[in-house]
Amino acid sequence: MATIAEEINEAVAHLPPDDQQRVLNYARALAQATHEAPLPHTPLPPGTPGHVIAQLRVSPELGEALERALEDTERIDFDGWR
């Protein structure tokens, strides 16, 4: 199994020289930014505990509407992108 560095090397080797230079510049900038100022740890905002959410109750009609809405968001309409 190839290492990540080997996979990157293989992918970059197939690019034209200008794109190889862009990848190199990006990698250098990313490495420098990581060494200079790593992102600070940000705790998650407070939320509703799971045990409270588990006790929520809704009408059967609302439950069905929520279920349909979730199903609708999972559909991919390939013709919708045209």
N, CA and C atoms as a LAMMPS dump frame, in Angstrom:
ITEM: TIMESTEP
0
ITEM: NUMBER OF ATOMS
246
ITEM: BOX BOUNDS ff ff ff
-5.0000000000000000e+02 5.0000000000000000e+02
-5.0000000000000000e+02 5.0000000000000000e+02
-5.0000000000000000e+02 5.0000000000000000e+02
ITEM: ATOMS id mol type element x y z
1 1 1 N 0.845 -1.184 0
2 1 2 C 0 0 0
3 1 3 C 0.887 1.243 0
4 2 1 N 0.58 2.171 -0.857
5 2 2 C 1.39 3.379 -1.007
6 2 3 C 1.109 4.35 0.139
7 3 1 N 2.14 5.098 0.494
8 3 2 C 1.955 6.147 1.487
9 3 3 C 1.273 7.336 0.83
10 4 1 N 0.807 8.253 1.641
11 4 2 C 0.167 9.451 1.099
12 4 3 C 1.155 10.216 0.233
13 5 1 N 2.386 10.361 0.707
14 5 2 C 3.401 11.086 -0.059
15 5 3 C 3.63 10.417 -1.417
16 6 1 N 3.638 9.089 -1.447
17 6 2 C 3.825 8.376 -2.713
18 6 3 C 2.648 8.602 -3.653
19 7 1 N 1.444 8.592 -3.098
20 7 2 C 0.261 8.825 -3.925
21 7 3 C 0.258 10.245 -4.484
22 8 1 N 0.64 11.212 -3.663
23 8 2 C 0.727 12.598 -4.139
24 8 3 C 1.765 12.699 -5.239
25 9 1 N 2.918 12.093 -5.01
26 9 2 C 3.986 12.096 -6.015
27 9 3 C 3.493 11.533 -7.345
28 10 1 N 2.796 10.424 -7.293
29 10 2 C 2.292 9.775 -8.501
30 10 3 C 1.294 10.669 -9.221
31 11 1 N 0.385 11.273 -8.479
32 11 2 C -0.625 12.128 -9.096
33 11 3 C 0.007 13.369 -9.711
34 12 1 N 0.946 13.983 -8.999
35 12 2 C 1.583 15.206 -9.49
36 12 3 C 2.456 14.915 -10.709
37 13 1 N 3.053 13.747 -10.766
38 13 2 C 3.927 13.392 -11.887
39 13 3 C 3.185 13.41 -13.226
40 14 1 N 1.872 13.223 -13.195
41 14 2 C 1.086 13.186 -14.428
42 14 3 C 0.576 14.565 -14.844
43 15 1 N 0.836 15.58 -14.028
44 15 2 C 0.364 16.929 -14.333
45 15 3 C 1.361 17.668 -15.217
46 16 1 N 0.882 18.657 -15.965
47 16 2 C 1.804 19.501 -16.726
48 16 3 C 2.682 20.303 -15.76
49 17 1 N 3.85 20.757 -16.213
50 17 2 C 4.775 21.475 -15.333
51 17 3 C 4.155 22.674 -14.607
52 18 1 N 3.312 23.444 -15.279
53 18 2 C 2.686 24.606 -14.616
54 18 3 C 1.81 24.173 -13.447
55 19 1 N 1.053 23.092 -13.638
56 19 2 C 0.202 22.59 -12.556
57 19 3 C 1.045 21.979 -11.439
58 20 1 N 2.134 21.323 -11.79
59 20 2 C 3.041 20.799 -10.769
60 20 3 C 3.561 21.94 -9.896
61 21 1 N 3.915 23.068 -10.525
62 21 2 C 4.418 24.217 -9.773
63 21 3 C 3.33 24.774 -8.86
64 22 1 N 2.089 24.819 -9.344
65 22 2 C 0.977 25.306 -8.514
66 22 3 C 0.781 24.404 -7.299
67 23 1 N 0.855 23.094 -7.496
68 23 2 C 0.704 22.155 -6.382
69 23 3 C 1.841 22.355 -5.38
70 24 1 N 3.05 22.51 -5.878
71 24 2 C 4.201 22.731 -5.003
72 24 3 C 4.04 24.023 -4.21
73 25 1 N 3.631 25.094 -4.87
74 25 2 C 3.425 26.372 -4.171
75 25 3 C 2.365 26.245 -3.09
76 26 1 N 1.281 25.544 -3.413
77 26 2 C 0.212 25.344 -2.436
78 26 3 C 0.718 24.539 -1.242
79 27 1 N 1.43 23.459 -1.504
80 27 2 C 1.943 22.62 -0.415
81 27 3 C 2.903 23.406 0.472
82 28 1 N 3.768 24.212 -0.14
83 28 2 C 4.7 25.038 0.65
84 28 3 C 3.941 26.045 1.515
85 29 1 N 2.953 26.712 0.926
86 29 2 C 2.173 27.693 1.682
87 29 3 C 1.413 27.026 2.816
88 30 1 N 0.869 25.867 2.557
89 30 2 C 0.132 25.133 3.581
90 30 3 C 1.053 24.708 4.714
91 31 1 N 2.235 24.203 4.361
92 31 2 C 3.2 23.777 5.38
93 31 3 C 3.662 24.961 6.215
94 32 1 N 3.919 26.097 5.581
95 32 2 C 4.385 27.274 6.308
96 32 3 C 3.291 27.812 7.232
97 33 1 N 2.064 27.853 6.749
98 33 2 C 0.961 28.351 7.565
99 33 3 C 0.742 27.463 8.782
100 34 1 N 0.925 26.168 8.612
101 34 2 C 0.741 25.231 9.72
102 34 3 C 1.812 25.431 10.779
103 35 1 N 3.037 25.724 10.339
104 35 2 C 4.133 25.916 11.29
105 35 3 C 4.045 27.278 11.976
106 36 1 N 3.571 28.289 11.277
107 36 2 C 3.538 29.634 11.828
108 36 3 C 2.42 29.813 12.839
109 37 1 N 1.214 29.482 12.458
110 37 2 C 0.071 29.75 13.331
111 37 3 C -0.952 28.632 13.203
112 38 1 N -0.789 27.578 13.982
113 38 2 C -1.798 26.519 13.916
114 38 3 C -3.15 27.068 14.361
115 39 1 N -4.196 26.495 13.82
116 39 2 C -5.532 26.949 14.175
117 39 3 C -5.802 26.694 15.648
118 40 1 N -6.397 27.667 16.32
119 40 2 C -6.694 27.474 17.746
120 40 3 C -7.816 26.458 17.931
121 41 1 N -7.797 25.797 19.058
122 41 2 C -8.864 24.846 19.382
123 41 3 C -10.106 25.64 19.748
124 42 1 N -11.195 25.349 19.094
125 42 2 C -12.45 26.029 19.376
126 42 3 C -13.446 24.987 19.858
127 43 1 N -13.92 25.133 21.094
128 43 2 C -14.885 24.146 21.59
129 43 3 C -16.215 24.289 20.858
130 44 1 N -16.945 23.191 20.817
131 44 2 C -18.267 23.224 20.19
132 44 3 C -19.192 24.119 21.005
133 45 1 N -20.123 24.789 20.35
134 45 2 C -21.065 25.616 21.097
135 45 3 C -21.976 24.734 21.952
136 46 1 N -22.508 25.303 23.015
137 46 2 C -23.404 24.496 23.852
138 46 3 C -24.64 24.092 23.063
139 47 1 N -25.149 22.948 23.358
140 47 2 C -26.327 22.459 22.65
141 47 3 C -27.263 21.734 23.595
142 48 1 N -28.268 21.148 23.044
143 48 2 C -29.228 20.395 23.837
144 48 3 C -28.698 18.987 24.045
145 49 1 N -28.643 18.53 25.303
146 49 2 C -28.156 17.169 25.558
147 49 3 C -29.026 16.129 24.852
148 50 1 N -28.395 15.053 24.429
149 50 2 C -29.093 13.999 23.71
150 50 3 C -30.266 13.412 24.45
151 51 1 N -30.137 13.272 25.779
152 51 2 C -31.239 12.66 26.528
153 51 3 C -32.49 13.542 26.508
154 52 1 N -32.318 14.853 26.354
155 52 2 C -33.468 15.745 26.253
156 52 3 C -34.117 15.588 24.88
157 53 1 N -33.3 15.525 23.842
158 53 2 C -33.824 15.366 22.483
159 53 3 C -34.553 14.031 22.351
160 54 1 N -34.035 13.001 23.006
161 54 2 C -34.659 11.681 22.93
162 54 3 C -36.068 11.685 23.531
163 55 1 N -36.361 12.655 24.38
164 55 2 C -37.679 12.717 25.02
165 55 3 C -38.675 13.563 24.223
166 56 1 N -38.236 14.175 23.129
167 56 2 C -39.146 14.991 22.326
168 56 3 C -40.236 14.122 21.722
169 57 1 N -41.41 14.651 21.683
170 57 2 C -42.532 13.943 21.08
171 57 3 C -43.239 14.888 20.122
172 58 1 N -43.613 14.377 18.949
173 58 2 C -44.355 15.158 17.967
174 58 3 C -45.539 14.34 17.508
175 59 1 N -46.481 15.023 16.875
176 59 2 C -47.661 14.324 16.368
177 59 3 C -47.249 13.398 15.226
178 60 1 N -48.037 12.373 14.966
179 60 2 C -47.728 11.481 13.841
180 60 3 C -47.636 12.24 12.511
181 61 1 N -48.514 13.259 12.33
182 61 2 C -48.495 14.029 11.082
183 61 3 C -47.176 14.785 10.929
184 62 1 N -46.725 15.417 12.006
185 62 2 C -45.472 16.154 11.957
186 62 3 C -44.306 15.186 11.758
187 63 1 N -44.352 14.039 12.411
188 63 2 C -43.307 13.035 12.234
189 63 3 C -43.192 12.586 10.786
190 64 1 N -44.349 12.366 10.144
191 64 2 C -44.347 11.963 8.732
192 64 3 C -43.809 13.08 7.843
193 65 1 N -44.177 14.325 8.152
194 65 2 C -43.687 15.466 7.365
195 65 3 C -42.175 15.604 7.514
196 66 1 N -41.674 15.423 8.728
197 66 2 C -40.227 15.493 8.946
198 66 3 C -39.517 14.373 8.201
199 67 1 N -40.091 13.185 8.23
200 67 2 C -39.489 12.049 7.531
201 67 3 C -39.436 12.299 6.025
202 68 1 N -40.529 12.836 5.457
203 68 2 C -40.545 13.15 4.019
204 68 3 C -39.5 14.215 3.688
205 69 1 N -39.383 15.226 4.551
206 69 2 C -38.405 16.292 4.303
207 69 3 C -36.992 15.727 4.303
208 70 1 N -36.695 14.828 5.229
209 70 2 C -35.371 14.207 5.268
210 70 3 C -35.119 13.372 4.017
211 71 1 N -36.119 12.629 3.598
212 71 2 C -35.964 11.819 2.39
213 71 3 C -35.759 12.695 1.156
214 72 1 N -36.462 13.82 1.1
215 72 2 C -36.318 14.732 -0.043
216 72 3 C -34.913 15.319 -0.118
217 73 1 N -34.305 15.576 1.023
218 73 2 C -32.963 16.169 1.008
219 73 3 C -31.907 15.152 0.619
220 74 1 N -32.218 13.873 0.687
221 74 2 C -31.257 12.832 0.334
222 74 3 C -31.293 12.482 -1.144
223 75 1 N -32.288 12.965 -1.859
224 75 2 C -32.415 12.645 -3.283
225 75 3 C -31.459 13.494 -4.105
226 76 1 N -30.976 12.936 -5.166
227 76 2 C -30.121 13.669 -6.091
228 76 3 C -30.874 13.798 -7.396
229 77 1 N -31.13 15.027 -7.787
230 77 2 C -31.821 15.291 -9.047
231 77 3 C -30.79 15.699 -10.068
232 78 1 N -30.294 14.708 -10.828
233 78 2 C -29.232 14.977 -11.794
234 78 3 C -29.677 15.97 -12.855
235 79 1 N -30.961 15.967 -13.217
236 79 2 C -31.444 16.92 -14.208
237 79 3 C -31.558 18.32 -13.639
238 80 1 N -31.586 18.442 -12.332
239 80 2 C -31.699 19.753 -11.687
240 80 3 C -30.433 20.59 -11.795
241 81 1 N -29.333 19.997 -12.215
242 81 2 C -28.066 20.725 -12.31
243 81 3 C -27.883 21.384 -13.668
244 82 1 N -28.801 21.161 -14.571
245 82 2 C -28.652 21.704 -15.927
246 82 3 C -29.26 23.067 -16.03
